[in-house]
């Protein structure tokens, strides 16, 4: 018994070392296997690309997408209210990182590309079409934010250091008789990519 | 001790493997890229063919390429639209994060110029591209409702002779419609080409289209030009190709045939021929005009100098033409979709200068500029005319005010 007790610390150290070695070998093996194992989705891979069209099937809305840039810290959609603007500082649709930000006008008298966005619901589909295919997204959440709230949460909504390639669609809402008080922000995750 | 050594050795090996794996993509990064496709043809009911794409990339040290930059037109399989000419597609990608491409089509005798100098082709003859045939086989000259809409008395008088009348009209007019076979839609092309360049942050491109037009050849060989294509088209310039001239020729032919032949062909029902001539002509021609209506719309969707841009990248297509769905009933034949001269440049990025395995801590990076205001609401939208009207009104008001002030000042002085 006494011998057994005195041998315990070396045995424990050896066991720990053995476990450590096994874990390292397993990690390396998994990395190599991940690199070599054929991926089932490779055949339908659609590369990230500039968006051409936004489609909201549930709202019966389709609009051409054109690139837009920031003016200071103001994101202004295209002058033509029937078009959608893709902020070129955001991720291209299909990207694995960042978030794709698109915005379009709500026109009080009608005719804006995103006039119906306030009717969108969680779970509905939002598609972005590029020259190589269509990225399908599903709405995760819809938020109505005042101008102040939007400014305070700008990094969360527009920042490119997070998002995993999700889609952010934004327009104005809450018409007060002379202007809009709030923004409606729709977040959607990508669930499929269809090659064209 | 030995176990510890093995464990440490394995750990070091694993770490080295991880570093090697993480460093691999960085060393293979694309510094510059460009590609060019001279011609692509989508054929009606016969698949598609193209000249292939010549694509180049540069990883910062060497340029590598795929495809051929010496395409040959007679290798375009399975198509009858185009038989001769010179294809060009060339691209370069340099270590300094710049790239260029050019592509296009010209007639025989054109001289090829390497990418990076703007256009790819100079000189050469024009070539004829057999774009489509005009299909009148579905045209129903005599329809079952030919007699509807006529006066009741005329209908009553015609009733015993309806079969004879429709038969006679069909016999009379069939040669006119049959004679339309062989009408065709052609594109006469000089040098049609696009080119582009890209650096690490900008990309630009343009197209030129020399001496080109779209025309119809009618039965008898008469050539009718539908549109002359502009030499230096603006970006995404649309071209309208309505064939109303062809409809006019068809209607004129039928009208002449009816006017000349109706009396003789319908001799047995002579008492009603005069009234019949008056009424049947309008009914019949209205029906035919209705069937030919798609020809009076835009039949080909042609975009010149089509440009597709994204930050630091551009794709320019000199000519993109396809038969519109509305016209498919009367426009058949070889080409469903044609693109000539597609050149792509970028996006490019200089070789990374930072050490990949030792990135600066995130906290040290200033936050990137993001929007804090989104002005995505409008009260109403107009094309600017309301603003111009208001401006004119303001100017008039100001002028009136100034005039009144001057007037009052003059009164006071006087």
Interface residues (C-beta under 8 A of the other chain):
Chain A: X14 X17 X18 X20 X21 X24 X25 X27 X28 X31 X35 X49 X50 X52 X67 X70 X73 X74 X75 X76 X77 X81 X87 X88 X89 X92 X101 X103 X104 X105 X106 X107 X108 X109 X111 X112 X114 X131 X147 X150 X151 X154 X155 X157 X158 X159 X160 X161 X170 X171 X172 X173 X175 X178 X179 X180 X183
Chain B: X3 X4 X6 X7 X10 X11 X13 X14 X17 X18 X21 X308 X309 X310 X311 X313 X315 X362 X367 X368 X369 X370 X371 X372 X373 X374 X375 X376 X377 X378 X379 X380 X381
